[in-house]
Structure formats: structure tokens, C-alpha cells
Amino acid sequence: ELANATITDMQVRQRDVAALDAKYSRELADARAENETLRADVAAGRKRLRINATCSGTVREATGTSGVDNATGPRLADTAERDYFILRERLMTMQKQVEGAQDYIRTQCTKQAFYYPEDT
């Protein structure tokens, strides 16, 4: 009877851990897909990265005779844009790993171990 209860407890815990893993793996895959969609939208010009910056320089008209200065808008260099998306993906990965570990600790490690009556 005790052996069956122990086996049942272990099976329940294994099922719970598998469900946690599936949940956070799915959330991470969704976050990565969202990041990749955003990356593609930025690359295609459908969306833009907003940068809170000012430009110190101006661009003169090509003729040079009008004397009108056109301010250039701030834009990330291609390598900085790529690095932004890499960093964003790594942060999402880290966040899901931490959330998964916290959930595992909360639901599995703090769960009372199987009670053995002869231990009392």
C-alpha cells in the first residue's frame, strides 16, 4: 500500500513537472515567434523602432544653393538593430527560464513530501 502511494505521488509530480515544462516551452516559443515577426516587420518597413534621441547634425540639400537644412531622423545602425533583437530574444529566454524555475520551486519543492506514517 505504501509503495503504491509512493509510486502514485511520483507519477503526479512527474506529470506536474511535464505540464510546467510544456507551458513555459510554449510561452518561450510564442515569445520568440513574436520577436521574429517584429524583426521582419522592422526589416520590411512595416514597423519602426522608436528611439528617444536627438540628432546633432543636419543634412544640406544636394544643390547646396538653397541653404535649407533638413534634420535627419535618428536611426539605429544595422548592427545595432540586429543586436537589439538578439538582446530582446535573450531577455525573453531568461525571463521564461526564471519564471519556470520559480513555478517549479513553488509547486514542487515546497510541496510536502509523501507522508510516511511510520516516520512519526
N, CA, C and O atoms as a GROMACS GRO file, in nm:
protein
  480
    1GLU      N    1   0.083  -0.120   0.000
    1GLU     CA    2   0.000   0.000   0.000
    1GLU      C    3   0.087   0.126   0.000
    1GLU      O    4   0.062   0.219  -0.076
    2LEU      N    5   0.189   0.129   0.084
    2LEU     CA    6   0.278   0.244   0.090
    2LEU      C    7   0.355   0.259  -0.041
    2LEU      O    8   0.376   0.371  -0.089
    3ALA      N    9   0.398   0.148  -0.098
    3ALA     CA   10   0.470   0.152  -0.226
    3ALA      C   11   0.382   0.209  -0.336
    3ALA      O   12   0.428   0.288  -0.418
    4ASN      N   13   0.256   0.169  -0.339
    4ASN     CA   14   0.163   0.220  -0.439
    4ASN      C   15   0.140   0.370  -0.421
    4ASN      O   16   0.132   0.444  -0.519
    5ALA      N   17   0.128   0.413  -0.298
    5ALA     CA   18   0.108   0.556  -0.271
    5ALA      C   19   0.231   0.636  -0.314
    5ALA      O   20   0.219   0.746  -0.368
    6THR      N   21   0.349   0.581  -0.290
    6THR     CA   22   0.473   0.649  -0.330
    6THR      C   23   0.482   0.658  -0.481
    6THR      O   24   0.518   0.763  -0.536
    7ILE      N   25   0.450   0.550  -0.549
    7ILE     CA   26   0.452   0.550  -0.696
    7ILE      C   27   0.351   0.650  -0.751
    7ILE      O   28   0.382   0.724  -0.845
    8THR      N   29   0.233   0.653  -0.694
    8THR     CA   30   0.131   0.748  -0.738
    8THR      C   31   0.177   0.891  -0.718
    8THR      O   32   0.159   0.976  -0.805
    9ASP      N   33   0.237   0.918  -0.602
    9ASP     CA   34   0.288   1.053  -0.574
    9ASP      C   35   0.395   1.092  -0.676
    9ASP      O   36   0.396   1.205  -0.725
   10MET      N   37   0.485   1.001  -0.706
   10MET     CA   38   0.590   1.029  -0.804
   10MET      C   39   0.532   1.054  -0.943
   10MET      O   40   0.578   1.142  -1.015
   11GLN      N   41   0.432   0.976  -0.980
   11GLN     CA   42   0.369   0.994  -1.111
   11GLN      C   43   0.300   1.130  -1.122
   11GLN      O   44   0.306   1.196  -1.225
   12VAL      N   45   0.233   1.169  -1.014
   12VAL     CA   46   0.167   1.300  -1.012
   12VAL      C   47   0.271   1.411  -1.026
   12VAL      O   48   0.251   1.505  -1.102
   13ARG      N   49   0.379   1.399  -0.952
   13ARG     CA   50   0.485   1.501  -0.960
   13ARG      C   51   0.547   1.506  -1.100
   13ARG      O   52   0.572   1.614  -1.153
   14GLN      N   53   0.571   1.391  -1.160
   14GLN     CA   54   0.627   1.388  -1.295
   14GLN      C   55   0.532   1.452  -1.396
   14GLN      O   56   0.574   1.526  -1.484
   15ARG      N   57   0.404   1.424  -1.381
   15ARG     CA   58   0.303   1.484  -1.470
   15ARG      C   59   0.299   1.635  -1.451
   15ARG      O   60   0.290   1.710  -1.548
   16ASP      N   61   0.306   1.681  -1.326
   16ASP     CA   62   0.304   1.825  -1.297
   16ASP      C   63   0.427   1.895  -1.356
   16ASP      O   64   0.415   2.003  -1.413
   17VAL      N   65   0.543   1.833  -1.342
   17VAL     CA   66   0.667   1.891  -1.396
   17VAL      C   67   0.661   1.895  -1.548
   17VAL      O   68   0.704   1.992  -1.610
   18ALA      N   69   0.608   1.790  -1.610
   18ALA     CA   70   0.596   1.787  -1.756
   18ALA      C   71   0.501   1.898  -1.803
   18ALA      O   72   0.525   1.961  -1.906
   19ALA      N   73   0.393   1.920  -1.728
   19ALA     CA   74   0.300   2.027  -1.764
   19ALA      C   75   0.366   2.164  -1.751
   19ALA      O   76   0.345   2.252  -1.835
   20LEU      N   77   0.444   2.184  -1.645
   20LEU     CA   78   0.518   2.310  -1.630
   20LEU      C   79   0.614   2.331  -1.746
   20LEU      O   80   0.622   2.440  -1.802
   21ASP      N   81   0.687   2.227  -1.781
   21ASP     CA   82   0.782   2.237  -1.891
   21ASP      C   83   0.711   2.271  -2.021
   21ASP      O   84   0.757   2.357  -2.096
   22ALA      N   85   0.600   2.205  -2.048
   22ALA     CA   86   0.525   2.233  -2.171
   22ALA      C   87   0.473   2.376  -2.172
   22ALA      O   88   0.478   2.442  -2.276
   23LYS      N   89   0.425   2.423  -2.059
   23LYS     CA   90   0.371   2.560  -2.051
   23LYS      C   91   0.480   2.662  -2.083
   23LYS      O   92   0.459   2.750  -2.167
   24TYR      N   93   0.593   2.652  -2.017
   24TYR     CA   94   0.698   2.753  -2.037
   24TYR      C   95   0.769   2.736  -2.171
   24TYR      O   96   0.817   2.834  -2.228
   25SER      N   97   0.776   2.615  -2.221
   25SER     CA   98   0.833   2.596  -2.355
   25SER      C   99   0.743   2.660  -2.460
   25SER      O  100   0.792   2.723  -2.554
   26ARG      N  101   0.612   2.645  -2.444
   26ARG     CA  102   0.515   2.706  -2.536
   26ARG      C  103   0.522   2.858  -2.527
   26ARG      O  104   0.521   2.926  -2.630
   27GLU      N  105   0.528   2.911  -2.406
   27GLU     CA  106   0.537   3.057  -2.389
   27GLU      C  107   0.666   3.112  -2.450
   27GLU      O  108   0.665   3.219  -2.511
   28LEU      N  109   0.775   3.040  -2.434
   28LEU     CA  110   0.902   3.083  -2.492
   28LEU      C  111   0.896   3.079  -2.645
   28LEU      O  112   0.945   3.170  -2.712
   29ALA      N  113   0.837   2.974  -2.700
   29ALA     CA  114   0.824   2.964  -2.846
   29ALA      C  115   0.736   3.078  -2.899
   29ALA      O  116   0.766   3.135  -3.003
   30ASP      N  117   0.629   3.110  -2.827
   30ASP     CA  118   0.542   3.221  -2.868
   30ASP      C  119   0.617   3.354  -2.863
   30ASP      O  120   0.604   3.436  -2.954
   31ALA      N  121   0.695   3.375  -2.759
   31ALA     CA  122   0.771   3.500  -2.746
   31ALA      C  123   0.876   3.511  -2.856
   31ALA      O  124   0.898   3.619  -2.911
   32ARG      N  125   0.940   3.400  -2.888
   32ARG     CA  126   1.040   3.402  -2.997
   32ARG      C  127   0.973   3.431  -3.131
   32ARG      O  128   1.028   3.506  -3.212
   33ALA      N  129   0.856   3.372  -3.154
   33ALA     CA  130   0.784   3.397  -3.279
   33ALA      C  131   0.743   3.544  -3.288
   33ALA      O  132   0.751   3.605  -3.395
   34GLU      N  133   0.698   3.600  -3.177
   34GLU     CA  134   0.660   3.742  -3.174
   34GLU      C  135   0.781   3.830  -3.204
   34GLU      O  136   0.770   3.928  -3.278
   35ASN      N  137   0.895   3.797  -3.146
   35ASN     CA  138   1.017   3.873  -3.170
   35ASN      C  139   1.058   3.863  -3.317
   35ASN      O  140   1.099   3.963  -3.377
   36GLU      N  141   1.048   3.744  -3.374
   36GLU     CA  142   1.085   3.726  -3.515
   36GLU      C  143   0.990   3.802  -3.607
   36GLU      O  144   1.033   3.857  -3.708
   37THR      N  145   0.861   3.804  -3.573
   37THR     CA  146   0.764   3.882  -3.652
   37THR      C  147   0.798   4.030  -3.645
   37THR      O  148   0.793   4.099  -3.746
   38LEU      N  149   0.830   4.078  -3.526
   38LEU     CA  150   0.868   4.218  -3.512
   38LEU      C  151   0.995   4.249  -3.591
   38LEU      O  152   1.004   4.352  -3.657
   39ARG      N  153   1.091   4.160  -3.584
   39ARG     CA  154   1.216   4.179  -3.659
   39ARG      C  155   1.186   4.188  -3.809
   39ARG      O  156   1.240   4.275  -3.878
   40ALA      N  157   1.102   4.099  -3.859
   40ALA     CA  158   1.067   4.100  -4.002
   40ALA      C  159   0.991   4.227  -4.039
   40ALA      O  160   1.013   4.284  -4.146
   41ASP      N  161   0.900   4.271  -3.952
   41ASP     CA  162   0.824   4.393  -3.978
   41ASP      C  163   0.915   4.515  -3.983
   41ASP      O  164   0.896   4.603  -4.067
   42VAL      N  165   1.012   4.521  -3.894
   42VAL     CA  166   1.107   4.634  -3.895
   42VAL      C  167   1.192   4.629  -4.021
   42VAL      O  168   1.215   4.731  -4.085
   43ALA      N  169   1.238   4.510  -4.056
   43ALA     CA  170   1.322   4.496  -4.177
   43ALA      C  171   1.245   4.534  -4.303
   43ALA      O  172   1.303   4.590  -4.396
   44ALA      N  173   1.114   4.503  -4.307
   44ALA     CA  174   1.032   4.533  -4.424
   44ALA      C  175   0.978   4.675  -4.424
   44ALA      O  176   0.919   4.720  -4.522
   45GLY      N  177   0.997   4.746  -4.314
   45GLY     CA  178   0.949   4.884  -4.305
   45GLY      C  179   0.804   4.897  -4.260
   45GLY      O  180   0.750   5.007  -4.260
   46ARG      N  181   0.740   4.786  -4.222
   46ARG     CA  182   0.602   4.791  -4.174
   46ARG      C  183   0.594   4.851  -4.034
   46ARG      O  184   0.492   4.910  -3.997
   47LYS      N  185   0.700   4.835  -3.957
   47LYS     CA  186   0.708   4.892  -3.823
   47LYS      C  187   0.846   4.955  -3.809
   47LYS      O  188   0.939   4.923  -3.883
   48ARG      N  189   0.856   5.046  -3.713
   48ARG     CA  190   0.984   5.111  -3.688
   48ARG      C  191   1.018   5.101  -3.541
   48ARG      O  192   0.930   5.094  -3.456
   49LEU      N  193   1.146   5.101  -3.513
   49LEU     CA  194   1.191   5.109  -3.375
   49LEU      C  195   1.193   5.256  -3.338
   49LEU      O  196   1.252   5.338  -3.408
   50ARG      N  197   1.129   5.290  -3.230
   50ARG     CA  198   1.127   5.429  -3.186
   50ARG      C  199   1.244   5.450  -3.091
   50ARG      O  200   1.263   5.377  -2.994
   51ILE      N  201   1.321   5.552  -3.122
   51ILE     CA  202   1.438   5.584  -3.041
   51ILE      C  203   1.421   5.724  -2.985
   51ILE      O  204   1.396   5.819  -3.059
   52ASN      N  205   1.433   5.735  -2.856
   52ASN     CA  206   1.424   5.866  -2.793
   52ASN      C  207   1.563   5.930  -2.801
   52ASN      O  208   1.646   5.913  -2.712
   53ALA      N  209   1.585   6.003  -2.911
   53ALA     CA  210   1.718   6.060  -2.935
   53ALA      C  211   1.705   6.188  -3.014
   53ALA      O  212   1.601   6.217  -3.074
   54THR      N  213   1.810   6.264  -3.013
   54THR     CA  214   1.817   6.382  -3.098
   54THR      C  215   1.939   6.369  -3.187
   54THR      O  216   2.037   6.304  -3.151
   55CYS      N  217   1.930   6.430  -3.302
   55CYS     CA  218   2.042   6.426  -3.397
   55CYS      C  219   2.118   6.556  -3.386
   55CYS      O  220   2.060   6.665  -3.390
   56SER      N  221   2.247   6.544  -3.374
   56SER     CA  222   2.329   6.665  -3.359
   56SER      C  223   2.361   6.728  -3.493
   56SER      O  224   2.390   6.847  -3.499
   57GLY      N  225   2.357   6.652  -3.599
   57GLY     CA  226   2.394   6.706  -3.730
   57GLY      C  227   2.273   6.729  -3.818
   57GLY      O  228   2.163   6.682  -3.788
   58THR      N  229   2.294   6.799  -3.925
   58THR     CA  230   2.189   6.820  -4.024
   58THR      C  231   2.245   6.785  -4.160
   58THR      O  232   2.366   6.776  -4.179
   59VAL      N  233   2.156   6.765  -4.254
   59VAL     CA  234   2.196   6.731  -4.389
   59VAL      C  235   2.158   6.846  -4.480
   59VAL      O  236   2.043   6.889  -4.479
   60ARG      N  237   2.250   6.895  -4.558
   60ARG     CA  238   2.225   7.004  -4.653
   60ARG      C  239   2.161   6.949  -4.779
   60ARG      O  240   2.182   6.833  -4.814
   61GLU      N  241   2.083   7.032  -4.846
   61GLU     CA  242   2.028   6.997  -4.977
   61GLU      C  243   2.142   6.966  -5.071
   61GLU      O  244   2.251   7.022  -5.058
   62ALA      N  245   2.120   6.878  -5.166
   62ALA     CA  246   2.225   6.836  -5.258
   62ALA      C  247   2.277   6.950  -5.343
   62ALA      O  248   2.395   6.953  -5.378
   63THR      N  249   2.190   7.045  -5.378
   63THR     CA  250   2.234   7.155  -5.463
   63THR      C  251   2.325   7.250  -5.390
   63THR      O  252   2.411   7.314  -5.450
   64GLY      N  253   2.307   7.259  -5.262
   64GLY     CA  254   2.391   7.348  -5.182
   64GLY      C  255   2.355   7.494  -5.198
   64GLY      O  256   2.415   7.579  -5.132
   65THR      N  257   2.259   7.526  -5.281
   65THR     CA  258   2.225   7.667  -5.303
   65THR      C  259   2.105   7.711  -5.222
   65THR      O  260   2.088   7.830  -5.196
   66SER      N  261   2.022   7.617  -5.180
   66SER     CA  262   1.901   7.659  -5.112
   66SER      C  263   1.927   7.704  -4.970
   66SER      O  264   1.856   7.789  -4.917
   67GLY      N  265   2.027   7.647  -4.907
   67GLY     CA  266   2.058   7.685  -4.770
   67GLY      C  267   1.960   7.628  -4.669
   67GLY      O  268   1.961   7.668  -4.553
   68VAL      N  269   1.876   7.535  -4.711
   68VAL     CA  270   1.778   7.475  -4.621
   68VAL      C  271   1.840   7.351  -4.559
   68VAL      O  272   1.892   7.264  -4.629
   69ASP      N  273   1.834   7.344  -4.429
   69ASP     CA  274   1.885   7.228  -4.358
   69ASP      C  275   1.770   7.132  -4.333
   69ASP      O  276   1.664   7.174  -4.287
   70ASN      N  277   1.789   7.005  -4.363
   70ASN     CA  278   1.689   6.903  -4.333
   70ASN      C  279   1.743   6.817  -4.219
   70ASN      O  280   1.847   6.752  -4.233
   71ALA      N  281   1.672   6.818  -4.109
   71ALA     CA  282   1.716   6.737  -3.995
   71ALA      C  283   1.700   6.589  -4.030
   71ALA      O  284   1.599   6.550  -4.090
   72THR      N  285   1.797   6.511  -3.995
   72THR     CA  286   1.787   6.367  -4.019
   72THR      C  287   1.728   6.302  -3.895
   72THR      O  288   1.759   6.340  -3.783
   73GLY      N  289   1.643   6.203  -3.918
   73GLY     CA  290   1.582   6.132  -3.806
   73GLY      C  291   1.678   6.031  -3.748
   73GLY      O  292   1.761   5.976  -3.820
   74PRO      N  293   1.670   6.007  -3.619
   74PRO     CA  294   1.760   5.909  -3.557
   74PRO      C  295   1.726   5.768  -3.605
   74PRO      O  296   1.609   5.734  -3.620
   75ARG      N  297   1.825   5.690  -3.628
   75ARG     CA  298   1.807   5.552  -3.672
   75ARG      C  299   1.923   5.469  -3.620
   75ARG      O  300   2.038   5.514  -3.617
   76LEU      N  301   1.890   5.347  -3.580
   76LEU     CA  302   1.996   5.255  -3.537
   76LEU      C  303   2.075   5.208  -3.657
   76LEU      O  304   2.020   5.189  -3.766
   77ALA      N  305   2.202   5.188  -3.638
   77ALA     CA  306   2.283   5.124  -3.741
   77ALA      C  307   2.234   4.980  -3.756
   77ALA      O  308   2.177   4.923  -3.662
   78ASP      N  309   2.257   4.921  -3.871
   78ASP     CA  310   2.209   4.785  -3.895
   78ASP      C  311   2.260   4.686  -3.790
   78ASP      O  312   2.185   4.600  -3.745
   79THR      N  313   2.385   4.698  -3.750
   79THR     CA  314   2.439   4.607  -3.649
   79THR      C  315   2.374   4.630  -3.513
   79THR      O  316   2.349   4.535  -3.439
   80ALA      N  317   2.345   4.755  -3.480
   80ALA     CA  318   2.280   4.785  -3.353
   80ALA      C  319   2.136   4.732  -3.354
   80ALA      O  320   2.088   4.682  -3.252
   81GLU      N  321   2.069   4.742  -3.468
   81GLU     CA  322   1.934   4.690  -3.479
   81GLU      C  323   1.934   4.538  -3.460
   81GLU      O  324   1.850   4.484  -3.388
   82ARG      N  325   2.028   4.471  -3.524
   82ARG     CA  326   2.040   4.326  -3.510
   82ARG      C  327   2.070   4.290  -3.364
   82ARG      O  328   2.010   4.197  -3.309
   83ASP      N  329   2.161   4.363  -3.302
   83ASP     CA  330   2.195   4.338  -3.162
   83ASP      C  331   2.075   4.361  -3.070
   83ASP      O  332   2.059   4.290  -2.971
   84TYR      N  333   1.992   4.459  -3.103
   84TYR     CA  334   1.871   4.486  -3.024
   84TYR      C  335   1.781   4.363  -3.021
   84TYR      O  336   1.734   4.322  -2.915
   85PHE      N  337   1.758   4.304  -3.137
   85PHE     CA  338   1.670   4.188  -3.143
   85PHE      C  339   1.732   4.065  -3.077
   85PHE      O  340   1.661   3.985  -3.018
   86ILE      N  341   1.862   4.050  -3.088
   86ILE     CA  342   1.930   3.939  -3.019
   86ILE      C  343   1.915   3.956  -2.868
   86ILE      O  344   1.884   3.861  -2.797
   87LEU      N  345   1.939   4.077  -2.819
   87LEU     CA  346   1.925   4.105  -2.676
   87LEU      C  347   1.782   4.083  -2.630
   87LEU      O  348   1.759   4.026  -2.523
   88ARG      N  349   1.686   4.128  -2.709
   88ARG     CA  350   1.545   4.112  -2.676
   88ARG      C  351   1.510   3.963  -2.663
   88ARG      O  352   1.441   3.923  -2.569
   89GLU      N  353   1.558   3.881  -2.757
   89GLU     CA  354   1.531   3.738  -2.751
   89GLU      C  355   1.596   3.674  -2.628
   89GLU      O  356   1.536   3.590  -2.562
   90ARG      N  357   1.718   3.714  -2.599
   90ARG     CA  358   1.787   3.656  -2.482
   90ARG      C  359   1.719   3.696  -2.352
   90ARG      O  360   1.713   3.616  -2.258
   91LEU      N  361   1.669   3.817  -2.345
   91LEU     CA  362   1.596   3.860  -2.226
   91LEU      C  363   1.468   3.780  -2.209
   91LEU      O  364   1.434   3.741  -2.098
   92MET      N  365   1.396   3.757  -2.319
   92MET     CA  366   1.274   3.677  -2.311
   92MET      C  367   1.305   3.535  -2.267
   92MET      O  368   1.232   3.477  -2.187
   93THR      N  369   1.412   3.478  -2.320
   93THR     CA  370   1.452   3.343  -2.283
   93THR      C  371   1.483   3.336  -2.134
   93THR      O  372   1.437   3.247  -2.063
   94MET      N  373   1.562   3.432  -2.087
   94MET     CA  374   1.598   3.436  -1.945
   94MET      C  375   1.473   3.451  -1.858
   94MET      O  376   1.459   3.384  -1.756
   95GLN      N  377   1.382   3.539  -1.900
   95GLN     CA  378   1.260   3.563  -1.822
   95GLN      C  379   1.178   3.435  -1.810
   95GLN      O  380   1.130   3.402  -1.702
   96LYS      N  381   1.161   3.363  -1.920
   96LYS     CA  382   1.083   3.239  -1.916
   96LYS      C  383   1.154   3.132  -1.834
   96LYS      O  384   1.088   3.053  -1.765
   97GLN      N  385   1.286   3.126  -1.839
   97GLN     CA  386   1.360   3.030  -1.758
   97GLN      C  387   1.343   3.060  -1.610
   97GLN      O  388   1.322   2.969  -1.530
   98VAL      N  389   1.350   3.187  -1.573
   98VAL     CA  390   1.333   3.225  -1.433
   98VAL      C  391   1.190   3.196  -1.387
   98VAL      O  392   1.170   3.141  -1.279
   99GLU      N  393   1.092   3.234  -1.470
   99GLU     CA  394   0.953   3.207  -1.433
   99GLU      C  395   0.928   3.058  -1.417
   99GLU      O  396   0.860   3.015  -1.324
  100GLY      N  397   0.984   2.977  -1.507
  100GLY     CA  398   0.968   2.833  -1.497
  100GLY      C  399   1.033   2.777  -1.372
  100GLY      O  400   0.975   2.692  -1.305
  101ALA      N  401   1.152   2.824  -1.340
  101ALA     CA  402   1.221   2.778  -1.219
  101ALA      C  403   1.144   2.818  -1.093
  101ALA      O  404   1.130   2.739  -1.000
  102GLN      N  405   1.093   2.941  -1.092
  102GLN     CA  406   1.015   2.986  -0.977
  102GLN      C  407   0.888   2.903  -0.961
  102GLN      O  408   0.852   2.866  -0.849
  103ASP      N  409   0.821   2.875  -1.072
  103ASP     CA  410   0.699   2.796  -1.066
  103ASP      C  411   0.730   2.654  -1.020
  103ASP      O  412   0.655   2.596  -0.942
  104TYR      N  413   0.841   2.598  -1.068
  104TYR     CA  414   0.882   2.464  -1.025
  104TYR      C  415   0.908   2.462  -0.874
  104TYR      O  416   0.863   2.372  -0.804
  105ILE      N  417   0.981   2.560  -0.826
  105ILE     CA  418   1.011   2.567  -0.683
  105ILE      C  419   0.883   2.582  -0.602
  105ILE      O  420   0.863   2.516  -0.501
  106ARG      N  421   0.796   2.672  -0.649
  106ARG     CA  422   0.672   2.698  -0.577
  106ARG      C  423   0.580   2.576  -0.574
  106ARG      O  424   0.518   2.547  -0.471
  107THR      N  425   0.572   2.503  -0.686
  107THR     CA  426   0.475   2.393  -0.693
  107THR      C  427   0.533   2.257  -0.658
  107THR      O  428   0.459   2.166  -0.620
  108GLN      N  429   0.665   2.240  -0.670
  108GLN     CA  430   0.723   2.109  -0.647
  108GLN      C  431   0.812   2.103  -0.524
  108GLN      O  432   0.800   2.011  -0.443
  109CYS      N  433   0.900   2.198  -0.510
  109CYS     CA  434   0.998   2.192  -0.400
  109CYS      C  435   0.936   2.226  -0.265
  109CYS      O  436   0.982   2.177  -0.162
  110THR      N  437   0.834   2.307  -0.266
  110THR     CA  438   0.770   2.342  -0.139
  110THR      C  439   0.652   2.252  -0.108
  110THR      O  440   0.590   2.262  -0.002
  111LYS      N  441   0.620   2.163  -0.203
  111LYS     CA  442   0.512   2.066  -0.181
  111LYS      C  443   0.560   1.967  -0.076
  111LYS      O  444   0.673   1.920  -0.080
  112GLN      N  445   0.472   1.936   0.016
  112GLN     CA  446   0.509   1.843   0.122
  112GLN      C  447   0.540   1.707   0.061
  112GLN      O  448   0.465   1.656  -0.022
  113ALA      N  449   0.650   1.651   0.101
  113ALA     CA  450   0.688   1.519   0.053
  113ALA      C  451   0.586   1.417   0.101
  113ALA      O  452   0.511   1.442   0.195
  114PHE      N  453   0.585   1.304   0.038
  114PHE     CA  454   0.491   1.199   0.074
  114PHE      C  455   0.505   1.167   0.223
  114PHE      O  456   0.616   1.154   0.274
  115TYR      N  457   0.394   1.153   0.289
  115TYR     CA  458   0.390   1.129   0.432
  115TYR      C  459   0.401   0.979   0.461
  115TYR      O  460   0.322   0.899   0.410
  116TYR      N  461   0.499   0.944   0.540
  116TYR     CA  462   0.516   0.806   0.582
  116TYR      C  463   0.474   0.794   0.728
  116TYR      O  464   0.540   0.849   0.816
  117PRO      N  465   0.365   0.723   0.754
  117PRO     CA  466   0.314   0.714   0.893
  117PRO      C  467   0.416   0.660   0.992
  117PRO      O  468   0.415   0.701   1.109
  118GLU      N  469   0.503   0.569   0.950
  118GLU     CA  470   0.598   0.512   1.046
  118GLU      C  471   0.709   0.609   1.084
  118GLU      O  472   0.787   0.580   1.175
  119ASP      N  473   0.718   0.726   1.015
  119ASP     CA  474   0.819   0.826   1.049
  119ASP      C  475   0.783   0.903   1.175
  119ASP      O  476   0.866   0.977   1.228
  120THR      N  477   0.662   0.888   1.223
  120THR     CA  478   0.620   0.966   1.340
  120THR      C  479   0.644   0.894   1.469
  120THR      O  480   0.614   0.947   1.576
   0.00000   0.00000   0.00000
